Amino acid sequence: MFDASANCFLNALVREFSSWNYAALPSNLKAVTQCEHGYYSQTPDNQQLYLPLIRHSAFGRSYFHPVSYLQANTESIGTALNFEQLLEFLQQTPELFHDEVMGMPQTEHLHNVIQRSLESHSNISKVTDYRSHDLESLYQAPLHFIDSEQSLLIGHSIHPCPKSRSGFNAEDEKRYVPEFGQSFQLCWFAADKDILYSFSGTDKAIDEYCHDLIKHDESLLALSQRLKSNQLLIPCHPWQAQHWHQSPQLQAYFENHQLVDLGQHGTYWRATSSLRSLYQADSPWMLKFSLTTQLTNSVRHLQPEEMIRGQIIEKVLTSDKAREMSQQLPTFDIMHEPISLALKDAQGNALANTAIIWRDNPFFGDDKTTRNTEVLSSLLQDYPDKATNRLSLRLQQVAETEQSDAHALADTFLRRFLDVVIRPILKAQAEYGLLFGAHQQNIVVQLDRQMMPVKAYFRDCQGTGFSALAKTLYGEQLLNDTSDSGNLFDNDMVIHLFTYYLLINSCFNAISSLTLTGLLSENKAKDIYQQFLQSLQNENLPDTRVLDYLLQTDKLWAKGNFYCNLHAINENTMEDPFLIYHQMDNPLFSITAEQSKINAA
């Protein structure tokens, strides 16, 4: 038995709160659960709450037994709790969430987290039931890019409520949530050009970007013929279009016919794993919209600061130095976001709930590149009710087909993954001053027939930061807008943020996917990872702070997704994002220490 949805919650819980300890289970629980180790915490009434582990990984993600146990003493097994019962108990025990900085959580916030966790658990159950007919292929067959994007059934593997979302009714979910595999037409508006605010990193006019979306669609071209000379045909996510109509800031535009809803038209689009980003095979652009819904940690409005960042990074990426980077890193490509658009408010400022970003579609007109091309989060996701994951199942299938050794394939996969996916992003930081927010959902990996990585794509450019090195490489003139975007960093804090996304969120989860199923031992994985870091360090790169931090520090900083939700923090609008970070063991040191204990015993 296994519950992937509960597993996301429990991984976040034990990582972020110091009240949880990793230890051997009492003998009676070992006999009942067939688990050797687990996490436990002492409750206010001096009972022990045990979370047994099917498999533990020092890289930060584990497989939990679906039943927890509350013991007053080790003489009896105690009370068995399923996931819903555990949530109910935790809601009544806020002491387990005490934090030195924030203290006890507010009762209302704790209640909201528990309810959103239940909602997420229900959403995952609904969609896995809906996709039960093709569940086997989602986890074991080769996937095209958009099929991978729409296969992320479980969501963030270390999060209390990975699939919670606000504002969607059952019909909305079936139509717009990517896991349901549907497609839909965009809503189109005729907008006066003087109410539009664009952020552009190129000389190409916004009119041309809008025309790119319709030039291969006769129905949309006919629609555009009806526009006045001062109007532009702009797209909107159909769910968000309802919020445009309800927005007090837009009412005058509708009443004065400066903004006219023309309805849904044209080719059908499909939502990617992020829900608010859409893909259409015959469009040169993907589109990312603001959506007035809370997904995981924040309301999904594109902030003006993010739009400015996209404008800046586009200018940087088209500079001579960045072109040099592209030539140096042939297995790495960036999905550019050259322009964004929003409606203005009465004061002429961009309205965050109306923003649209144009994102490069590298798969436009080339079906071959979409085959076996997967978003990393889907590739690594756990099976809904089995303690395994897509990556391990695919490698085992390749081994069976080719009569090869699955362990050897896992070894080769990790080495190739580090070289093809992780190395270019570390080089971009250390040699080119670019800090890509490369978490699992922002990395797309192209694989060969043997499941070996051959190319990596990065997306979500508006989350990119610049280190002090970038100043010397690209110049103050090029980066003069960063004071308004908040993404030029002179201190070491950004190293911790960058490392969390690329290493802890992406790389460590890839390693855990292999070690939790036994395809690689923890020691073997640690050795491969350590050798990789040391080989990069031997290149004497200009900025070695990330490598020094990873190789020399016994504690690493990780983002607190549970903490963020428990204290109702919107990470997209907080002034100091580092406030939601906490420390975790660096596996390079913790695995060595654990092995020393075993050898001594």
BELJOKA-V218109 format. One record per helix or strand. SS is the DSSP state (alpha for helix, beta for strand). FROM is the first residue (numbers start at 1). TO is the last residue. Records with the same first field share a line. If there is no record, write none. Layout:
SS->FROM-TO ; FROM-TO
//
This chain:
alpha->4-16 ; 27-33 ; 83-91 ; 94-97 ; 107-130 ; 132-140 ; 145-149 ; 170-176 ; 178-180 ; 193-195 ; 206-212 ; 218-225 ; 238-246 ; 248-255 ; 304-317 ; 320-328 ; 352-354 ; 367-370 ; 376-380 ; 390-402 ; 406-432 ; 440-442 ; 461-463 ; 468-478 ; 482-485 ; 493-515 ; 522-537 ; 545-552 ; 561-566 ; 577-580 ; 587-600
beta->21-24 ; 37-42 ; 48-55 ; 63-71 ; 79-81 ; 99-99 ; 103-103 ; 144-144 ; 165-165 ; 184-192 ; 196-200 ; 231-236 ; 259-271 ; 277-279 ; 285-289 ; 294-295 ; 298-299 ; 332-334 ; 339-344 ; 350-350 ; 356-360 ; 371-371 ; 373-375 ; 382-382 ; 389-389 ; 434-435 ; 443-447 ; 453-458 ; 465-466 ; 488-488 ; 555-559 ; 581-585
//
